[in-house]
Amino acid sequence: MRNIFDFIVKYSHWALFILLQLLAAILLFRFNSFQGSVWFTSASEVTASVTKVASEVTRYFGLEKMNRDLTERNVYLMQQLEYYKALAGQKEENNDSLIVIQGLQKTIRTDSSVVVMKEPPTLMDRSFVVCPARVVNISVRRLDNYLAIDKGEANGVRTGMGVISGTGVVGIVCRTSKNYSLVLPVINSGSSISCKIARTDYFGFLKWEGGNPLTAFMTDVPRHAEYEIGDTVVTSGHSTVFIEGIPVGTVATKDESDDEMSFTLGIRLFTDFGRLNDVYVMALPPREELTELEKDIKY
């Protein structure tokens, strides 16, 4: 305590000098309009600059949450699209149907039957989403690329589940541990995903042959298939991994296949794997009966 008192006494003249300078500045800027306006303008500019920098920093650190929200919103929109496509199919089969809202369900009354459908999915009712996940490791320059996510068996993730992002298809879970999983992405030579041209419903298989991670190929497209450059390609739903209608990419080029019996279309992928951060793991209802029926088929 004595040392502090000695310090104050020793430098008391400096403290008095600083105090008088502050007092003089206050009197100068407060009672002189010109000097006051200069001070106010300068202080405002400095404050604005500091606020802008702080805002940019806050916005940068908030991008992660914003990206997760956008991914969640896109998955939700995919769910709603599937719901309304199913509803439209029911209405086409029963043109004379009458739709009646009852509580949380929608009843479609026809002359011969009553079909009960659930209400459109909400953000809290992700019927096919197992969990959101974060990409913790990824490769994009190899022929056989992989990516790792921070969710595993403890979160309900199992091999064979599909992985999607806010922009479209990512890949299929191929290995799991308690807290992590490996995903076989679209940009792996071993990946093969059934997809179709959204406008005309002609389908093929999405494959990757290395090179540009933004470009893949849709093989086995029938020669009579109708398509145009720029057409959107989506998942076909002909699998137990992905529902129908998940975005894949757009048609960019056309080539003849080796057997000259079909076309191979170049697809510009929607998912940019070089910038992939947030994904969702999804699972369709089990289809053991179909799996059992097809297990002995040889191609």
Secondary structure, DSSP 8 states (H G I E B T S, - for coil): -HHHHHHHHHTHHHHHHHHHHHHHHHHHHHH-HHHHHHHHHHHHHHHHHHHHHHHHHHHHHHHHHHHHHHHHHHHHHHHHHHHHHHHHHHHHH-TT-EEEEETTEEEEE-SS-EEEEE----TT--TTEEEEEEEEEE--SSSB--EEES--GGGT--TT-EEE-SSSEEEEEEEE-SS-EEEEETTBTT--EEEEETTT--EEEEE--SS-TTEEEEEEEETT----TT-EEEE-S-SSSS-TT-EEEEEEEEEE-TTSSEEEEEEEES--GGG--EEEEE-----HHHHHHHTT---
